[in-house]
Amino acid sequence: MRYTTKSGDTFDIIAKENLGKEKYAKELMQANKEYIEFVIFPAGIELELPEIDEESSSGKQAPPWRD
């Protein structure tokens, strides 16, 4: 599935609105490594939304920028 960014979007906002929880920002970043340098997105970037397996995703890890 694809998502087209709106001006001001961030990985965690996109994850919460499209994948259900902010904790999936890491998976979203991994699926879109070419855009990893963006903190705040401009409008019009096409991102791939990863398939999330709720059972295998522990959600206990902090997003990569908090390491």
PQR file of N, CA, C, O and H, with PARSE charges and radii, in Angstrom:
ATOM      1  N   MET A   1       0.843  -1.167   0.000 -0.4000 1.5000
ATOM      2  CA  MET A   1       0.000   0.000   0.000 -0.0000 2.0000
ATOM      3  C   MET A   1       0.895   1.240   0.000  0.5500 1.7000
ATOM      4  O   MET A   1       1.998   1.211   0.546 -0.5500 1.4000
ATOM      5  N   ARG A   2       0.431   2.308  -0.600 -0.4000 1.5000
ATOM      6  CA  ARG A   2       1.219   3.532  -0.716 -0.0000 2.0000
ATOM      7  C   ARG A   2       0.520   4.680   0.018  0.5500 1.7000
ATOM      8  O   ARG A   2      -0.694   4.671   0.227 -0.5500 1.4000
ATOM      9  H   ARG A   2      -0.464   2.332  -1.043  0.4000 1.0000
ATOM     10  N   TYR A   3       1.331   5.659   0.395 -0.4000 1.5000
ATOM     11  CA  TYR A   3       0.822   6.864   1.044 -0.0000 2.0000
ATOM     12  C   TYR A   3       1.551   8.060   0.445  0.5500 1.7000
ATOM     13  O   TYR A   3       2.772   8.033   0.295 -0.5500 1.4000
ATOM     14  H   TYR A   3       2.317   5.666   0.226  0.4000 1.0000
ATOM     15  N   THR A   4       0.813   9.101   0.104 -0.4000 1.5000
ATOM     16  CA  THR A   4       1.406  10.338  -0.402 -0.0000 2.0000
ATOM     17  C   THR A   4       1.416  11.355   0.731  0.5500 1.7000
ATOM     18  O   THR A   4       0.375  11.676   1.306 -0.5500 1.4000
ATOM     19  H   THR A   4      -0.179   9.123   0.226  0.4000 1.0000
ATOM     20  N   THR A   5       2.606  11.855   1.043 -0.4000 1.5000
ATOM     21  CA  THR A   5       2.751  12.762   2.180 -0.0000 2.0000
ATOM     22  C   THR A   5       2.045  14.092   1.963  0.5500 1.7000
ATOM     23  O   THR A   5       1.860  14.567   0.842 -0.5500 1.4000
ATOM     24  H   THR A   5       3.451  11.595   0.576  0.4000 1.0000
ATOM     25  N   LYS A   6       1.661  14.666   3.100 -0.4000 1.5000
ATOM     26  CA  LYS A   6       1.149  16.029   3.151 -0.0000 2.0000
ATOM     27  C   LYS A   6       2.235  16.873   3.814  0.5500 1.7000
ATOM     28  O   LYS A   6       3.035  16.356   4.594 -0.5500 1.4000
ATOM     29  H   LYS A   6       1.812  14.281   4.011  0.4000 1.0000
ATOM     30  N   SER A   7       2.266  18.134   3.516 -0.4000 1.5000
ATOM     31  CA  SER A   7       3.247  19.021   4.129 -0.0000 2.0000
ATOM     32  C   SER A   7       3.119  18.959   5.649  0.5500 1.7000
ATOM     33  O   SER A   7       2.031  19.136   6.197 -0.5500 1.4000
ATOM     34  H   SER A   7       1.616  18.555   2.882  0.4000 1.0000
ATOM     35  N   GLY A   8       4.241  18.706   6.323 -0.4000 1.5000
ATOM     36  CA  GLY A   8       4.257  18.641   7.779 -0.0000 2.0000
ATOM     37  C   GLY A   8       4.180  17.235   8.346  0.5500 1.7000
ATOM     38  O   GLY A   8       4.333  17.050   9.553 -0.5500 1.4000
ATOM     39  H   GLY A   8       5.125  18.562   5.878  0.4000 1.0000
ATOM     40  N   ASP A   9       3.944  16.236   7.493 -0.4000 1.5000
ATOM     41  CA  ASP A   9       3.922  14.847   7.965 -0.0000 2.0000
ATOM     42  C   ASP A   9       5.276  14.454   8.541  0.5500 1.7000
ATOM     43  O   ASP A   9       6.314  14.963   8.118 -0.5500 1.4000
ATOM     44  H   ASP A   9       3.820  16.387   6.513  0.4000 1.0000
ATOM     45  N   THR A  10       5.254  13.546   9.509 -0.4000 1.5000
ATOM     46  CA  THR A  10       6.463  12.938  10.060 -0.0000 2.0000
ATOM     47  C   THR A  10       6.251  11.431  10.063  0.5500 1.7000
ATOM     48  O   THR A  10       5.121  10.962   9.922 -0.5500 1.4000
ATOM     49  H   THR A  10       4.410  13.133   9.853  0.4000 1.0000
ATOM     50  N   PHE A  11       7.328  10.672  10.223 -0.4000 1.5000
ATOM     51  CA  PHE A  11       7.191   9.219  10.235 -0.0000 2.0000
ATOM     52  C   PHE A  11       6.226   8.755  11.327  0.5500 1.7000
ATOM     53  O   PHE A  11       5.402   7.873  11.083 -0.5500 1.4000
ATOM     54  H   PHE A  11       8.245  11.053  10.338  0.4000 1.0000
ATOM     55  N   ASP A  12       6.317   9.332  12.516 -0.4000 1.5000
ATOM     56  CA  ASP A  12       5.439   8.860  13.593 -0.0000 2.0000
ATOM     57  C   ASP A  12       3.978   9.232  13.372  0.5500 1.7000
ATOM     58  O   ASP A  12       3.087   8.460  13.727 -0.5500 1.4000
ATOM     59  H   ASP A  12       6.987  10.048  12.714  0.4000 1.0000
ATOM     60  N   ILE A  13       3.720  10.391  12.798 -0.4000 1.5000
ATOM     61  CA  ILE A  13       2.339  10.779  12.478 -0.0000 2.0000
ATOM     62  C   ILE A  13       1.761   9.856  11.413  0.5500 1.7000
ATOM     63  O   ILE A  13       0.626   9.394  11.534 -0.5500 1.4000
ATOM     64  H   ILE A  13       4.443  11.018  12.510  0.4000 1.0000
ATOM     65  N   ILE A  14       2.545   9.590  10.369 -0.4000 1.5000
ATOM     66  CA  ILE A  14       2.089   8.700   9.295 -0.0000 2.0000
ATOM     67  C   ILE A  14       1.828   7.304   9.842  0.5500 1.7000
ATOM     68  O   ILE A  14       0.829   6.674   9.494 -0.5500 1.4000
ATOM     69  H   ILE A  14       3.466   9.965  10.271  0.4000 1.0000
ATOM     70  N   ALA A  15       2.723   6.820  10.697 -0.4000 1.5000
ATOM     71  CA  ALA A  15       2.546   5.493  11.291 -0.0000 2.0000
ATOM     72  C   ALA A  15       1.262   5.430  12.116  0.5500 1.7000
ATOM     73  O   ALA A  15       0.499   4.472  11.999 -0.5500 1.4000
ATOM     74  H   ALA A  15       3.534   7.332  10.980  0.4000 1.0000
ATOM     75  N   LYS A  16       1.022   6.429  12.937 -0.4000 1.5000
ATOM     76  CA  LYS A  16      -0.179   6.421  13.782 -0.0000 2.0000
ATOM     77  C   LYS A  16      -1.447   6.479  12.941  0.5500 1.7000
ATOM     78  O   LYS A  16      -2.388   5.723  13.186 -0.5500 1.4000
ATOM     79  H   LYS A  16       1.642   7.208  13.032  0.4000 1.0000
ATOM     80  N   GLU A  17      -1.482   7.365  11.955 -0.4000 1.5000
ATOM     81  CA  GLU A  17      -2.689   7.554  11.154 -0.0000 2.0000
ATOM     82  C   GLU A  17      -2.955   6.407  10.183  0.5500 1.7000
ATOM     83  O   GLU A  17      -4.111   6.130   9.863 -0.5500 1.4000
ATOM     84  H   GLU A  17      -0.718   7.979  11.756  0.4000 1.0000
ATOM     85  N   ASN A  18      -1.903   5.736   9.709 -0.4000 1.5000
ATOM     86  CA  ASN A  18      -2.080   4.731   8.662 -0.0000 2.0000
ATOM     87  C   ASN A  18      -1.825   3.297   9.107  0.5500 1.7000
ATOM     88  O   ASN A  18      -2.344   2.356   8.507 -0.5500 1.4000
ATOM     89  H   ASN A  18      -0.965   5.961   9.969  0.4000 1.0000
ATOM     90  N   LEU A  19      -1.034   3.131  10.150 -0.4000 1.5000
ATOM     91  CA  LEU A  19      -0.705   1.787  10.628 -0.0000 2.0000
ATOM     92  C   LEU A  19      -1.289   1.511  12.010  0.5500 1.7000
ATOM     93  O   LEU A  19      -1.211   0.388  12.509 -0.5500 1.4000
ATOM     94  H   LEU A  19      -0.612   3.896  10.638  0.4000 1.0000
ATOM     95  N   GLY A  20      -1.872   2.532  12.625 -0.4000 1.5000
ATOM     96  CA  GLY A  20      -2.577   2.345  13.882 -0.0000 2.0000
ATOM     97  C   GLY A  20      -1.854   2.793  15.134  0.5500 1.7000
ATOM     98  O   GLY A  20      -2.494   3.122  16.133 -0.5500 1.4000
ATOM     99  H   GLY A  20      -1.936   3.444  12.220  0.4000 1.0000
ATOM    100  N   LYS A  21      -0.522   2.811  15.099 -0.4000 1.5000
ATOM    101  CA  LYS A  21       0.235   3.192  16.295 -0.0000 2.0000
ATOM    102  C   LYS A  21       1.543   3.863  15.896  0.5500 1.7000
ATOM    103  O   LYS A  21       2.143   3.527  14.875 -0.5500 1.4000
ATOM    104  H   LYS A  21      -0.002   2.544  14.288  0.4000 1.0000
ATOM    105  N   GLU A  22       1.978   4.823  16.721 -0.4000 1.5000
ATOM    106  CA  GLU A  22       3.251   5.503  16.477 -0.0000 2.0000
ATOM    107  C   GLU A  22       4.431   4.549  16.521  0.5500 1.7000
ATOM    108  O   GLU A  22       5.447   4.780  15.866 -0.5500 1.4000
ATOM    109  H   GLU A  22       1.490   5.096  17.551  0.4000 1.0000
ATOM    110  N   LYS A  23       4.300   3.473  17.295 -0.4000 1.5000
ATOM    111  CA  LYS A  23       5.417   2.537  17.451 -0.0000 2.0000
ATOM    112  C   LYS A  23       5.839   1.898  16.130  0.5500 1.7000
ATOM    113  O   LYS A  23       6.925   1.325  16.046 -0.5500 1.4000
ATOM    114  H   LYS A  23       3.475   3.285  17.828  0.4000 1.0000
ATOM    115  N   TYR A  24       5.005   1.987  15.102 -0.4000 1.5000
ATOM    116  CA  TYR A  24       5.346   1.406  13.808 -0.0000 2.0000
ATOM    117  C   TYR A  24       6.179   2.353  12.932  0.5500 1.7000
ATOM    118  O   TYR A  24       6.431   2.059  11.763 -0.5500 1.4000
ATOM    119  H   TYR A  24       4.123   2.453  15.170  0.4000 1.0000
ATOM    120  N   ALA A  25       6.600   3.485  13.499 -0.4000 1.5000
ATOM    121  CA  ALA A  25       7.446   4.416  12.746 -0.0000 2.0000
ATOM    122  C   ALA A  25       8.739   3.730  12.296  0.5500 1.7000
ATOM    123  O   ALA A  25       9.236   3.998  11.202 -0.5500 1.4000
ATOM    124  H   ALA A  25       6.395   3.724  14.448  0.4000 1.0000
ATOM    125  N   LYS A  26       9.280   2.850  13.133 -0.4000 1.5000
ATOM    126  CA  LYS A  26      10.520   2.144  12.776 -0.0000 2.0000
ATOM    127  C   LYS A  26      10.312   1.293  11.526  0.5500 1.7000
ATOM    128  O   LYS A  26      11.134   1.327  10.611 -0.5500 1.4000
ATOM    129  H   LYS A  26       8.877   2.632  14.022  0.4000 1.0000
ATOM    130  N   GLU A  27       9.222   0.532  11.483 -0.4000 1.5000
ATOM    131  CA  GLU A  27       8.934  -0.298  10.307 -0.0000 2.0000
ATOM    132  C   GLU A  27       8.700   0.568   9.071  0.5500 1.7000
ATOM    133  O   GLU A  27       9.113   0.210   7.968 -0.5500 1.4000
ATOM    134  H   GLU A  27       8.554   0.504  12.227  0.4000 1.0000
ATOM    135  N   LEU A  28       8.039   1.706   9.260 -0.4000 1.5000
ATOM    136  CA  LEU A  28       7.800   2.635   8.159 -0.0000 2.0000
ATOM    137  C   LEU A  28       9.124   3.180   7.625  0.5500 1.7000
ATOM    138  O   LEU A  28       9.312   3.280   6.413 -0.5500 1.4000
ATOM    139  H   LEU A  28       7.704   1.997  10.156  0.4000 1.0000
ATOM    140  N   MET A  29      10.033   3.529   8.522 -0.4000 1.5000
ATOM    141  CA  MET A  29      11.356   4.017   8.111 -0.0000 2.0000
ATOM    142  C   MET A  29      12.134   2.936   7.366  0.5500 1.7000
ATOM    143  O   MET A  29      12.774   3.215   6.353 -0.5500 1.4000
ATOM    144  H   MET A  29       9.880   3.448   9.507  0.4000 1.0000
ATOM    145  N   GLN A  30      12.080   1.714   7.863 -0.4000 1.5000
ATOM    146  CA  GLN A  30      12.799   0.618   7.213 -0.0000 2.0000
ATOM    147  C   GLN A  30      12.260   0.353   5.815  0.5500 1.7000
ATOM    148  O   GLN A  30      13.018  -0.040   4.928 -0.5500 1.4000
ATOM    149  H   GLN A  30      11.561   1.487   8.686  0.4000 1.0000
ATOM    150  N   ALA A  31      10.975   0.559   5.607 -0.4000 1.5000
ATOM    151  CA  ALA A  31      10.367   0.341   4.294 -0.0000 2.0000
ATOM    152  C   ALA A  31      10.647   1.494   3.337  0.5500 1.7000
ATOM    153  O   ALA A  31      10.416   1.369   2.135 -0.5500 1.4000
ATOM    154  H   ALA A  31      10.360   0.878   6.328  0.4000 1.0000
ATOM    155  N   ASN A  32      11.140   2.611   3.857 -0.4000 1.5000
ATOM    156  CA  ASN A  32      11.369   3.815   3.048 -0.0000 2.0000
ATOM    157  C   ASN A  32      12.728   4.429   3.356  0.5500 1.7000
ATOM    158  O   ASN A  32      12.829   5.623   3.636 -0.5500 1.4000
ATOM    159  H   ASN A  32      11.328   2.713   4.834  0.4000 1.0000
ATOM    160  N   LYS A  33      13.763   3.613   3.302 -0.4000 1.5000
ATOM    161  CA  LYS A  33      15.112   4.051   3.691 -0.0000 2.0000
ATOM    162  C   LYS A  33      15.625   5.240   2.885  0.5500 1.7000
ATOM    163  O   LYS A  33      16.438   6.020   3.381 -0.5500 1.4000
ATOM    164  H   LYS A  33      13.681   2.643   3.074  0.4000 1.0000
ATOM    165  N   GLU A  34      15.160   5.383   1.655 -0.4000 1.5000
ATOM    166  CA  GLU A  34      15.630   6.499   0.827 -0.0000 2.0000
ATOM    167  C   GLU A  34      15.142   7.855   1.344  0.5500 1.7000
ATOM    168  O   GLU A  34      15.638   8.896   0.913 -0.5500 1.4000
ATOM    169  H   GLU A  34      14.500   4.749   1.252  0.4000 1.0000
ATOM    170  N   TYR A  35      14.172   7.848   2.264 -0.4000 1.5000
ATOM    171  CA  TYR A  35      13.644   9.092   2.828 -0.0000 2.0000
ATOM    172  C   TYR A  35      13.990   9.259   4.307  0.5500 1.7000
ATOM    173  O   TYR A  35      13.424  10.119   4.982 -0.5500 1.4000
ATOM    174  H   TYR A  35      13.769   7.002   2.614  0.4000 1.0000
ATOM    175  N   ILE A  36      14.897   8.458   4.803 -0.4000 1.5000
ATOM    176  CA  ILE A  36      15.226   8.441   6.229 -0.0000 2.0000
ATOM    177  C   ILE A  36      15.742   9.802   6.729  0.5500 1.7000
ATOM    178  O   ILE A  36      15.628  10.104   7.917 -0.5500 1.4000
ATOM    179  H   ILE A  36      15.357   7.760   4.254  0.4000 1.0000
ATOM    180  N   GLU A  37      16.301  10.614   5.843 -0.4000 1.5000
ATOM    181  CA  GLU A  37      16.844  11.910   6.262 -0.0000 2.0000
ATOM    182  C   GLU A  37      15.752  12.950   6.523  0.5500 1.7000
ATOM    183  O   GLU A  37      16.036  14.008   7.084 -0.5500 1.4000
ATOM    184  H   GLU A  37      16.394  10.369   4.878  0.4000 1.0000
ATOM    185  N   PHE A  38      14.522  12.671   6.130 -0.4000 1.5000
ATOM    186  CA  PHE A  38      13.436  13.621   6.348 -0.0000 2.0000
ATOM    187  C   PHE A  38      12.946  13.553   7.793  0.5500 1.7000
ATOM    188  O   PHE A  38      12.619  12.480   8.301 -0.5500 1.4000
ATOM    189  H   PHE A  38      14.291  11.812   5.674  0.4000 1.0000
ATOM    190  N   VAL A  39      12.900  14.700   8.438 -0.4000 1.5000
ATOM    191  CA  VAL A  39      12.295  14.797   9.764 -0.0000 2.0000
ATOM    192  C   VAL A  39      10.841  15.223   9.591  0.5500 1.7000
ATOM    193  O   VAL A  39       9.936  14.654  10.202 -0.5500 1.4000
ATOM    194  H   VAL A  39      13.166  15.572   8.026  0.4000 1.0000
ATOM    195  N   ILE A  40      10.634  16.228   8.754 -0.4000 1.5000
ATOM    196  CA  ILE A  40       9.297  16.703   8.391 -0.0000 2.0000
ATOM    197  C   ILE A  40       9.198  16.650   6.872  0.5500 1.7000
ATOM    198  O   ILE A  40      10.038  17.208   6.166 -0.5500 1.4000
ATOM    199  H   ILE A  40      11.369  16.690   8.257  0.4000 1.0000
ATOM    200  N   PHE A  41       8.172  15.977   6.380 -0.4000 1.5000
ATOM    201  CA  PHE A  41       8.020  15.785   4.942 -0.0000 2.0000
ATOM    202  C   PHE A  41       7.356  16.973   4.260  0.5500 1.7000
ATOM    203  O   PHE A  41       6.481  17.621   4.835 -0.5500 1.4000
ATOM    204  H   PHE A  41       7.490  15.523   6.954  0.4000 1.0000
ATOM    205  N   PRO A  42       7.779  17.255   3.020 -0.5600 1.5000
ATOM    206  CA  PRO A  42       7.008  18.153   2.174  0.2800 2.0000
ATOM    207  C   PRO A  42       5.845  17.347   1.580  0.5500 1.7000
ATOM    208  O   PRO A  42       5.789  16.129   1.744 -0.5500 1.4000
ATOM    209  N   ALA A  43       4.942  18.007   0.911 -0.4000 1.5000
ATOM    210  CA  ALA A  43       3.828  17.317   0.263 -0.0000 2.0000
ATOM    211  C   ALA A  43       4.313  16.583  -0.984  0.5500 1.7000
ATOM    212  O   ALA A  43       5.240  17.028  -1.661 -0.5500 1.4000
ATOM    213  H   ALA A  43       4.987  18.997   0.778  0.4000 1.0000
ATOM    214  N   GLY A  44       3.668  15.449  -1.276 -0.4000 1.5000
ATOM    215  CA  GLY A  44       3.864  14.780  -2.552 -0.0000 2.0000
ATOM    216  C   GLY A  44       4.852  13.636  -2.618  0.5500 1.7000
ATOM    217  O   GLY A  44       5.106  13.127  -3.710 -0.5500 1.4000
ATOM    218  H   GLY A  44       2.915  15.087  -0.726  0.4000 1.0000
ATOM    219  N   ILE A  45       5.422  13.207  -1.506 -0.4000 1.5000
ATOM    220  CA  ILE A  45       6.357  12.078  -1.534 -0.0000 2.0000
ATOM    221  C   ILE A  45       5.568  10.786  -1.357  0.5500 1.7000
ATOM    222  O   ILE A  45       4.749  10.664  -0.446 -0.5500 1.4000
ATOM    223  H   ILE A  45       5.216  13.620  -0.619  0.4000 1.0000
ATOM    224  N   GLU A  46       5.827   9.823  -2.244 -0.4000 1.5000
ATOM    225  CA  GLU A  46       5.144   8.526  -2.186 -0.0000 2.0000
ATOM    226  C   GLU A  46       5.921   7.585  -1.269  0.5500 1.7000
ATOM    227  O   GLU A  46       7.078   7.264  -1.539 -0.5500 1.4000
ATOM    228  H   GLU A  46       6.492   9.923  -2.984  0.4000 1.0000
ATOM    229  N   LEU A  47       5.288   7.148  -0.195 -0.4000 1.5000
ATOM    230  CA  LEU A  47       5.904   6.208   0.736 -0.0000 2.0000
ATOM    231  C   LEU A  47       5.212   4.856   0.641  0.5500 1.7000
ATOM    232  O   LEU A  47       4.018   4.764   0.356 -0.5500 1.4000
ATOM    233  H   LEU A  47       4.348   7.409   0.024  0.4000 1.0000
ATOM    234  N   GLU A  48       5.988   3.817   0.887 -0.4000 1.5000
ATOM    235  CA  GLU A  48       5.443   2.463   0.963 -0.0000 2.0000
ATOM    236  C   GLU A  48       5.017   2.213   2.410  0.5500 1.7000
ATOM    237  O   GLU A  48       5.804   2.411   3.335 -0.5500 1.4000
ATOM    238  H   GLU A  48       6.958   3.891   1.118  0.4000 1.0000
ATOM    239  N   LEU A  49       3.771   1.777   2.602 -0.4000 1.5000
ATOM    240  CA  LEU A  49       3.300   1.419   3.938 -0.0000 2.0000
ATOM    241  C   LEU A  49       3.523  -0.074   4.133  0.5500 1.7000
ATOM    242  O   LEU A  49       2.977  -0.883   3.383 -0.5500 1.4000
ATOM    243  H   LEU A  49       3.131   1.616   1.850  0.4000 1.0000
ATOM    244  N   PRO A  50       4.320  -0.448   5.133 -0.5600 1.5000
ATOM    245  CA  PRO A  50       4.621  -1.869   5.336  0.2800 2.0000
ATOM    246  C   PRO A  50       3.431  -2.628   5.913  0.5500 1.7000
ATOM    247  O   PRO A  50       2.555  -2.053   6.558 -0.5500 1.4000
ATOM    248  N   GLU A  51       3.424  -3.927   5.663 -0.4000 1.5000
ATOM    249  CA  GLU A  51       2.449  -4.805   6.312 -0.0000 2.0000
ATOM    250  C   GLU A  51       2.924  -5.006   7.750  0.5500 1.7000
ATOM    251  O   GLU A  51       4.097  -5.299   7.981 -0.5500 1.4000
ATOM    252  H   GLU A  51       4.136  -4.395   5.138  0.4000 1.0000
ATOM    253  N   ILE A  52       2.034  -4.852   8.698 -0.4000 1.5000
ATOM    254  CA  ILE A  52       2.387  -4.991  10.107 -0.0000 2.0000
ATOM    255  C   ILE A  52       1.791  -6.281  10.650  0.5500 1.7000
ATOM    256  O   ILE A  52       0.591  -6.528  10.535 -0.5500 1.4000
ATOM    257  H   ILE A  52       1.081  -4.614   8.510  0.4000 1.0000
ATOM    258  N   ASP A  53       2.655  -7.098  11.245 -0.4000 1.5000
ATOM    259  CA  ASP A  53       2.223  -8.319  11.916 -0.0000 2.0000
ATOM    260  C   ASP A  53       2.190  -8.009  13.405  0.5500 1.7000
ATOM    261  O   ASP A  53       3.233  -7.990  14.059 -0.5500 1.4000
ATOM    262  H   ASP A  53       3.630  -6.897  11.339  0.4000 1.0000
ATOM    263  N   GLU A  54       1.018  -7.771  13.935 -0.4000 1.5000
ATOM    264  CA  GLU A  54       0.847  -7.355  15.336 -0.0000 2.0000
ATOM    265  C   GLU A  54       1.489  -8.331  16.318  0.5500 1.7000
ATOM    266  O   GLU A  54       2.035  -7.905  17.336 -0.5500 1.4000
ATOM    267  H   GLU A  54       0.171  -7.787  13.404  0.4000 1.0000
ATOM    268  N   GLU A  55       1.435  -9.624  16.035 -0.4000 1.5000
ATOM    269  CA  GLU A  55       1.982 -10.618  16.957 -0.0000 2.0000
ATOM    270  C   GLU A  55       3.497 -10.557  17.067  0.5500 1.7000
ATOM    271  O   GLU A  55       4.048 -10.773  18.146 -0.5500 1.4000
ATOM    272  H   GLU A  55       0.991  -9.970  15.208  0.4000 1.0000
ATOM    273  N   SER A  56       4.185 -10.260  15.947 -0.4000 1.5000
ATOM    274  CA  SER A  56       5.648 -10.263  15.977 -0.0000 2.0000
ATOM    275  C   SER A  56       6.237  -8.898  16.309  0.5500 1.7000
ATOM    276  O   SER A  56       7.448  -8.778  16.499 -0.5500 1.4000
ATOM    277  H   SER A  56       3.737 -10.085  15.071  0.4000 1.0000
ATOM    278  N   SER A  57       5.408  -7.882  16.380 -0.4000 1.5000
ATOM    279  CA  SER A  57       5.891  -6.538  16.692 -0.0000 2.0000
ATOM    280  C   SER A  57       5.699  -6.262  18.177  0.5500 1.7000
ATOM    281  O   SER A  57       4.575  -6.083  18.646 -0.5500 1.4000
ATOM    282  H   SER A  57       4.425  -7.980  16.226  0.4000 1.0000
ATOM    283  N   SER A  58       6.801  -6.231  18.909 -0.4000 1.5000
ATOM    284  CA  SER A  58       6.708  -6.055  20.359 -0.0000 2.0000
ATOM    285  C   SER A  58       6.364  -4.634  20.749  0.5500 1.7000
ATOM    286  O   SER A  58       5.680  -4.410  21.748 -0.5500 1.4000
ATOM    287  H   SER A  58       7.714  -6.376  18.528  0.4000 1.0000
ATOM    288  N   GLY A  59       6.840  -3.651  19.954 -0.4000 1.5000
ATOM    289  CA  GLY A  59       6.572  -2.260  20.259 -0.0000 2.0000
ATOM    290  C   GLY A  59       7.344  -1.722  21.440  0.5500 1.7000
ATOM    291  O   GLY A  59       7.077  -0.602  21.876 -0.5500 1.4000
ATOM    292  H   GLY A  59       7.396  -3.833  19.143  0.4000 1.0000
ATOM    293  N   LYS A  60       8.294  -2.476  21.978 -0.4000 1.5000
ATOM    294  CA  LYS A  60       9.031  -2.035  23.152 -0.0000 2.0000
ATOM    295  C   LYS A  60      10.295  -1.265  22.802  0.5500 1.7000
ATOM    296  O   LYS A  60      10.973  -0.753  23.692 -0.5500 1.4000
ATOM    297  H   LYS A  60       8.511  -3.386  21.623  0.4000 1.0000
ATOM    298  N   GLN A  61      10.619  -1.176  21.523 -0.4000 1.5000
ATOM    299  CA  GLN A  61      11.817  -0.458  21.109 -0.0000 2.0000
ATOM    300  C   GLN A  61      11.456   0.987  20.796  0.5500 1.7000
ATOM    301  O   GLN A  61      10.384   1.271  20.263 -0.5500 1.4000
ATOM    302  H   GLN A  61      10.068  -1.592  20.799  0.4000 1.0000
ATOM    303  N   ALA A  62      12.357   1.887  21.132 -0.4000 1.5000
ATOM    304  CA  ALA A  62      12.166   3.295  20.815 -0.0000 2.0000
ATOM    305  C   ALA A  62      12.432   3.509  19.331  0.5500 1.7000
ATOM    306  O   ALA A  62      13.165   2.733  18.719 -0.5500 1.4000
ATOM    307  H   ALA A  62      13.228   1.657  21.566  0.4000 1.0000
ATOM    308  N   PRO A  63      11.846   4.555  18.741 -0.5600 1.5000
ATOM    309  CA  PRO A  63      12.148   4.881  17.349  0.2800 2.0000
ATOM    310  C   PRO A  63      13.649   5.117  17.177  0.5500 1.7000
ATOM    311  O   PRO A  63      14.325   5.507  18.128 -0.5500 1.4000
ATOM    312  N   PRO A  64      14.174   4.885  15.971 -0.5600 1.5000
ATOM    313  CA  PRO A  64      15.624   4.977  15.745  0.2800 2.0000
ATOM    314  C   PRO A  64      16.237   6.324  16.112  0.5500 1.7000
ATOM    315  O   PRO A  64      17.404   6.372  16.501 -0.5500 1.4000
ATOM    316  N   TRP A  65      15.487   7.418  16.000 -0.4000 1.5000
ATOM    317  CA  TRP A  65      16.066   8.728  16.310 -0.0000 2.0000
ATOM    318  C   TRP A  65      16.209   8.945  17.815  0.5500 1.7000
ATOM    319  O   TRP A  65      16.803   9.939  18.234 -0.5500 1.4000
ATOM    320  H   TRP A  65      14.539   7.379  15.683  0.4000 1.0000
ATOM    321  N   ARG A  66      15.680   8.042  18.629 -0.4000 1.5000
ATOM    322  CA  ARG A  66      15.806   8.169  20.085 -0.0000 2.0000
ATOM    323  C   ARG A  66      16.915   7.296  20.650  0.5500 1.7000
ATOM    324  O   ARG A  66      17.096   7.242  21.867 -0.5500 1.4000
ATOM    325  H   ARG A  66      15.197   7.235  18.288  0.4000 1.0000
ATOM    326  N   ASP A  67      17.656   6.616  19.796 -0.4000 1.5000
ATOM    327  CA  ASP A  67      18.766   5.760  20.246 -0.0000 2.0000
ATOM    328  C   ASP A  67      19.904   6.580  20.792  0.5500 1.7000
ATOM    329  O   ASP A  67      20.919   6.025  21.214 -0.5500 1.4000
ATOM    330  H   ASP A  67      17.509   6.660  18.808  0.4000 1.0000
TER
END
